[in-house]
Amino acid sequence: MTSRVPNEVHSKSMGVSRRGFLGNASAGIAGSLVVGPAVAETLADVPPREDGADLSGRSERSKYVKIARIPEAGPGKRNVDPSDAINSKAPLDKLFGSITPADLHYERSHSGAPDLDPALHRLLIHGMVQNALVFSVADLKAMPSISRLAFIECTGNGWENWKKADENLTVQNTHGLVSTNEWTGAPLKLLVDLVGKDSGSNWMLAEGGDAAGVARSIPLTDEILNEAFVAYGQNGEPLRPAHGFPMRLVMPGFEGNLNIKWLRRLKFGDQPWMTRWETARYTQLQANGKATQFQLRMETNSVITSPSGTMVIKPGYQRITGLSWSGHGKIAKVEISTDGAKSWKQAQLNHPVLPKAQARFQMDWTWDGKPTKIVSRSTDEKGNVQPARKSFIAAMGTNALFHYNAQQTWGIDETGRVRNVLD
């Protein structure tokens, strides 16, 4: 029989005890973690080794992982039949890091995802150009490519909290219409050069191949010409059908509806086309009753994903974590308040922090068991600060539906229940 030697003895043989190391950790986090009973010191109760499953054509998630998007039909119309859904929200509360798995990337479709044969699909580029051209998927793949991490966000993200707060919402419900992927494709600037865009052309119409015929007018600013691209790759594989297979326009930092999926046409001109998607739809009704068009950029934003809505916490150490992003560029800092925005502490940003991509933030906190509110606010590299809800509503009113980027507050009661509150 082999006698068990306490871990304490083994650690001391190396000049430091386990408890001493944890108790004296200079960063503070390790000491904060040791607040409850010590974990098991042995593998005696761990199940024995066993043969695994055979190798297969692709890896599936563990049967113990329950993770999925949530279909919805609009604000307050959640968990609907997929046939009635217009959105499907990403499970932000169950994800790590900043990259969203391709099958969990949020989806917004106006007429479902068409089944397009990549061998037959084509992209027409015409209008105010010297040479109208038609490109196949193979043509695009043969061109010099770029790969870029970028978030895409539906303009309706956050719309649940415009007027009132349902306390039973999760962060998936409130903020699940944003995701970050690595996109790969052909630069728009290269395609512009190939067709010879006229110097007087400063607008582009992008049209999708879905039954709804989604089409948007896009101003050809230097920023857009230098950063937009036609993607065929998503997280290292071909685009998923729900996200535009076999090709889509990617517009880093701009509203999701501009990132036209199933792209089949780009037309250049000298004025916007005023399609129904920028007149009857995707406009902002202001407090004075007037509507704003072409509010295209997504603003600075953040949300705490844990602890967040419907979770339950216990007094003691907590690791607050969440996501931040801005259509203006990199996130410069994220601050967290654990006392209802009375005071703020700067959070740690996980690297890399990239322009127009989501950045993970985190902070250590010890909850004293008393009711409180937690909230985050982000600042980007151009000085844009995520607004408090009161100032946001004072400026925007409550008639609008899109581009809600006010600070998200989570209330915590004496039982540790986390709920959605407005401020």
C-alpha positions in Angstrom: 0.0 0.0 0.0 1.3 3.4 -0.9 1.0 6.0 1.8 -0.4 9.4 0.8 1.9 12.3 1.5 0.1 15.7 2.0 0.5 18.3 -0.7 1.8 20.6 2.0 4.9 18.4 2.5 5.6 18.2 -1.3 5.3 21.9 -1.6 7.6 22.6 1.3 10.3 20.3 -0.3 10.4 22.9 -3.1 10.8 25.8 -0.7 7.3 27.1 -0.6 4.0 25.8 0.8 0.8 25.7 -1.3 -1.1 27.6 1.3 1.7 30.1 1.7 1.9 30.8 -2.0 -1.9 31.4 -2.3 -2.0 33.5 0.9 0.9 35.7 -0.2 0.1 36.2 -3.8 1.0 39.7 -4.6 -1.6 40.2 -7.3 -4.4 39.6 -4.8 -6.5 37.4 -7.1 -5.1 34.0 -5.9 -5.7 34.9 -2.3 -9.2 36.1 -3.1 -10.0 32.8 -4.8 -9.4 30.8 -1.6 -12.5 31.9 0.2 -14.3 28.5 0.6 -13.5 24.9 1.4 -10.4 23.6 -0.3 -10.9 21.4 -3.3 -10.2 17.7 -3.3 -6.5 16.9 -2.8 -6.8 13.5 -4.6 -8.0 11.9 -7.8 -9.5 9.0 -5.8 -13.1 10.1 -6.7 -12.4 11.0 -10.3 -13.8 8.5 -12.8 -11.2 6.0 -14.2 -9.6 6.4 -17.6 -11.6 4.8 -20.5 -11.4 4.4 -24.2 -12.7 7.4 -26.1 -14.8 7.8 -29.2 -13.5 7.0 -32.6 -12.1 9.7 -34.8 -14.6 11.4 -37.0 -14.9 13.9 -39.9 -15.5 16.8 -37.5 -15.5 17.4 -33.7 -18.7 17.8 -31.9 -19.3 19.7 -28.6 -19.4 17.6 -25.4 -22.8 16.3 -24.5 -22.3 18.2 -21.2 -22.2 21.5 -23.0 -25.6 23.1 -23.5 -25.2 26.1 -25.6 -27.4 27.6 -28.4 -28.7 30.8 -29.9 -32.2 32.1 -29.0 -34.7 32.9 -31.8 -36.8 35.9 -31.4 -39.4 37.8 -33.5 -38.7 41.3 -32.1 -38.4 43.1 -28.8 -40.2 41.1 -26.1 -41.0 38.3 -28.6 -38.5 35.6 -27.5 -38.2 31.9 -27.8 -40.5 31.8 -30.8 -40.7 29.1 -33.4 -37.8 29.4 -35.8 -40.2 29.9 -38.7 -41.5 33.1 -37.0 -38.0 34.4 -36.0 -36.2 37.3 -37.5 -33.2 37.1 -35.2 -31.2 34.4 -33.4 -29.1 35.7 -30.5 -25.6 34.6 -29.6 -25.2 33.1 -26.0 -22.7 35.8 -24.7 -23.0 34.5 -21.2 -21.6 31.1 -22.1 -18.7 32.2 -24.4 -15.1 32.8 -23.5 -12.6 35.2 -25.0 -13.7 37.4 -27.8 -14.3 35.1 -30.8 -17.8 33.7 -31.5 -18.0 30.2 -32.8 -19.3 30.4 -36.4 -22.5 28.3 -35.6 -23.3 30.6 -32.6 -22.7 33.9 -34.4 -25.9 35.9 -34.2 -28.2 35.7 -37.2 -30.5 38.3 -38.7 -32.4 37.3 -41.9 -35.3 38.9 -43.7 -36.3 35.9 -45.7 -34.2 33.0 -44.4 -30.9 31.8 -45.7 -30.9 30.8 -49.4 -29.3 27.6 -50.6 -26.8 29.0 -53.1 -24.5 26.9 -55.3 -21.1 28.5 -55.1 -20.3 27.1 -58.6 -23.2 29.1 -60.1 -23.2 32.2 -57.9 -21.7 35.4 -59.3 -20.9 39.0 -58.2 -21.7 41.7 -60.7 -19.8 45.0 -60.3 -21.1 47.8 -62.6 -22.5 51.3 -62.7 -20.1 54.3 -62.9 -17.1 52.2 -63.9 -14.9 51.8 -66.9 -15.3 48.0 -67.1 -18.3 46.2 -65.7 -17.1 42.8 -64.5 -18.6 39.6 -63.2 -16.7 37.5 -60.6 -17.1 33.9 -59.5 -16.3 32.6 -56.0 -13.2 31.0 -57.5 -12.2 34.4 -59.0 -12.3 36.0 -55.5 -10.3 33.2 -54.0 -7.6 33.6 -56.6 -7.1 37.2 -55.6 -4.8 38.5 -52.9 -6.7 38.1 -49.6 -7.0 39.7 -46.3 -8.1 38.2 -42.9 -9.4 40.4 -40.2 -11.1 40.0 -36.8 -14.2 42.3 -36.8 -17.4 42.5 -35.0 -20.7 42.6 -36.7 -23.7 44.0 -34.8 -27.3 44.3 -35.6 -28.6 47.8 -35.2 -31.4 46.4 -33.0 -28.9 45.1 -30.4 -30.1 46.4 -27.0 -33.6 47.3 -28.2 -35.1 45.4 -25.2 -34.2 48.3 -22.9 -35.3 51.4 -24.8 -38.4 52.1 -22.7 -38.5 49.6 -19.8 -36.5 46.7 -18.3 -37.8 43.2 -18.1 -35.9 41.9 -15.0 -35.9 38.3 -16.3 -33.7 39.0 -19.3 -30.3 37.4 -19.7 -27.4 39.1 -21.5 -28.1 36.9 -24.4 -31.6 38.5 -24.6 -30.3 42.1 -24.2 -27.0 42.0 -26.2 -26.9 38.8 -28.2 -27.1 40.6 -31.6 -23.3 41.1 -31.8 -20.5 38.7 -32.6 -16.8 38.7 -33.6 -15.3 36.4 -36.2 -12.2 36.3 -38.3 -13.3 37.1 -41.9 -11.3 36.3 -45.0 -11.8 37.7 -48.5 -10.8 40.1 -51.3 -10.3 43.8 -50.5 -13.0 46.1 -51.9 -10.2 48.5 -53.0 -8.8 45.8 -55.2 -12.2 45.2 -56.9 -12.7 49.0 -57.3 -9.3 49.2 -59.2 -10.2 46.2 -61.4 -13.4 47.8 -62.7 -12.0 51.3 -62.8 -14.5 53.2 -60.7 -15.2 56.7 -62.1 -13.7 59.5 -60.0 -17.2 61.1 -59.7 -18.7 57.9 -58.1 -18.9 58.3 -54.3 -21.7 55.9 -53.5 -22.0 52.1 -53.8 -25.2 50.0 -53.9 -24.7 46.5 -52.3 -27.4 44.0 -53.1 -27.9 40.5 -51.6 -29.1 37.3 -53.3 -31.9 36.5 -50.8 -35.6 36.6 -51.6 -36.0 39.9 -49.7 -33.5 41.6 -52.0 -31.8 43.5 -49.2 -29.9 46.4 -50.8 -28.1 49.3 -49.1 -26.5 52.5 -50.3 -23.0 52.9 -48.9 -20.9 56.1 -49.0 -17.4 55.5 -50.5 -15.3 57.2 -47.8 -11.6 56.6 -47.6 -12.2 54.5 -44.5 -14.7 52.3 -46.2 -12.6 51.9 -49.4 -9.6 50.9 -47.3 -11.3 48.5 -44.9 -14.3 46.9 -46.5 -13.9 43.5 -48.3 -15.9 40.7 -49.9 -15.5 37.7 -47.6 -15.8 34.1 -48.4 -14.2 32.8 -45.2 -15.4 32.8 -41.6 -13.2 31.5 -38.7 -11.0 29.6 -41.1 -13.8 27.9 -43.1 -16.2 28.8 -45.8 -19.0 31.2 -44.7 -22.0 29.5 -43.1 -25.2 29.9 -45.1 -26.8 31.9 -42.4 -23.9 34.4 -42.6 -23.8 34.9 -46.4 -22.4 31.8 -48.1 -20.8 31.9 -50.6 -19.8 35.6 -50.3 -20.8 38.6 -48.2 -19.7 42.2 -47.8 -17.9 42.9 -44.6 -17.9 46.5 -43.3 -15.9 46.7 -40.1 -17.5 49.0 -37.6 -20.7 49.7 -39.5 -24.2 48.5 -38.9 -24.9 44.9 -39.5 -27.4 45.5 -42.3 -24.6 47.0 -44.4 -22.6 43.8 -44.3 -24.8 42.4 -47.1 -25.0 38.6 -47.2 -25.2 36.4 -50.3 -23.7 39.4 -52.1 -24.5 39.4 -55.9 -24.2 43.0 -57.0 -22.2 46.2 -56.4 -23.2 49.2 -58.3 -21.3 52.5 -58.2 -23.0 55.9 -58.6 -22.9 59.5 -57.5 -25.9 59.5 -55.0 -27.7 57.1 -52.7 -30.4 54.8 -54.2 -32.9 55.4 -51.4 -34.0 51.7 -51.2 -36.7 50.7 -48.8 -34.0 49.4 -46.5 -32.8 53.0 -45.8 -36.2 54.8 -46.1 -39.0 52.6 -44.6 -36.5 50.5 -42.6 -33.3 51.1 -40.7 -34.0 54.8 -40.0 -34.1 56.4 -36.5 -37.2 58.2 -35.3 -36.0 61.0 -33.1 -37.7 62.6 -30.0 -38.9 65.5 -32.2 -40.6 63.1 -34.7 -38.1 63.5 -37.5 -36.3 60.5 -38.8 -32.5 60.2 -39.2 -31.1 58.3 -42.3 -27.7 56.8 -42.8 -26.7 56.5 -39.2 -24.3 53.9 -40.3 -21.6 53.5 -37.7 -21.9 51.4 -34.6 -21.0 53.3 -31.4 -18.9 52.5 -28.4 -20.4 49.8 -26.3 -19.8 47.2 -23.6 -21.7 44.8 -21.4 -20.9 42.7 -18.4 -21.6 39.0 -19.3 -20.9 37.6 -15.8 -22.4 38.1 -13.4 -25.4 39.0 -15.6 -29.2 38.6 -15.8 -30.8 35.6 -14.1 -27.5 34.4 -12.6 -27.2 33.9 -8.9 -24.0 34.7 -7.0 -22.8 34.1 -3.4 -21.0 36.6 -1.1 -17.2 36.6 -1.6 -14.9 36.6 -4.6 -16.4 37.3 -8.0 -14.7 37.7 -11.4 -16.6 40.3 -13.3 -16.1 39.8 -17.1 -17.6 41.1 -20.3 -17.2 42.4 -23.8 -16.5 45.8 -25.2 -16.4 47.1 -28.8 -16.5 50.3 -30.9 -17.1 51.1 -34.6 -14.6 53.9 -34.3 -11.6 51.8 -33.6 -9.8 50.1 -30.6 -11.2 50.0 -27.1 -8.9 52.2 -25.0 -10.3 51.3 -21.6 -13.3 49.8 -19.8 -14.4 50.9 -16.3 -16.6 49.0 -13.9 -18.8 50.2 -11.1 -20.0 47.9 -8.4 -22.0 50.6 -6.5 -24.5 51.7 -9.1 -22.2 54.2 -11.0 -21.1 56.1 -7.9 -17.5 55.1 -8.3 -15.5 53.4 -11.1 -12.5 51.2 -11.3 -10.6 50.4 -14.5 -10.8 46.8 -15.7 -8.1 44.7 -17.3 -8.4 44.2 -21.1 -7.4 40.8 -22.5 -5.0 41.1 -25.4 -5.0 41.4 -28.3 -7.2 44.6 -28.4 -7.9 45.2 -32.1 -9.7 47.9 -34.0 -13.4 47.3 -34.5 -13.3 43.9 -32.8 -14.7 42.9 -29.5 -12.3 43.0 -26.5 -12.8 40.9 -23.4 -12.4 42.7 -20.0 -12.3 41.4 -16.5 -11.9 42.6 -12.9 -11.7 41.1 -9.4 -14.5 41.9 -6.9 -15.5 40.8 -3.5 -19.2 41.0 -3.0 -20.3 41.8 0.6 -23.7 40.3 0.3 -25.5 43.6 0.2 -27.9 44.7 -2.6 -26.0 46.7 -5.3 -25.8 47.4 -9.0 -22.9 46.6 -11.4 -22.3 48.4 -14.7 -19.6 48.8 -17.3 -18.6 51.7 -19.6 -16.1 51.7 -22.4 -14.0 54.4 -24.0 -12.4 53.9 -27.4 -9.2 55.3 -28.8 -10.9 58.4 -30.2 -12.3 59.4 -26.9 -15.9 58.2 -27.4 -17.4 57.2 -24.1 -20.3 54.8 -23.7 -23.2 57.0 -22.4 -25.2 56.5 -19.2 -28.8 55.5 -20.0 -30.2 58.8 -18.6 -28.0 61.0 -20.9 -28.6 58.6 -23.8 -32.4 58.9 -23.5 -32.2 62.6 -23.0 -30.4 62.9 -26.3 -32.3 60.2 -28.3 -35.7 60.0 -26.7 -37.6 56.7 -26.7 -39.1 56.7 -30.2 -36.1 55.1 -31.8 -35.4 51.4 -32.1 -31.9 51.1 -33.3 -28.3 52.0 -32.2 -29.0 51.6 -28.5 -25.6 51.7 -26.8 -26.4 52.9 -23.3 -24.6 51.4 -20.3 -26.1 48.1 -19.2 -26.9 47.9 -15.5 -27.4 44.6 -13.6 -29.0 44.7 -10.1 -28.0 42.2 -7.4 -30.4 41.7 -4.5 -29.6 40.3 -1.0 -30.1 36.7 -2.2 -27.5 37.1 -5.0 -30.0 37.1 -7.8 -28.9 39.2 -10.8 -31.5 41.0 -12.8 -31.8 43.4 -15.6 -32.5 47.0 -14.5 -32.3 50.4 -16.3 -30.0 52.2 -14.0 
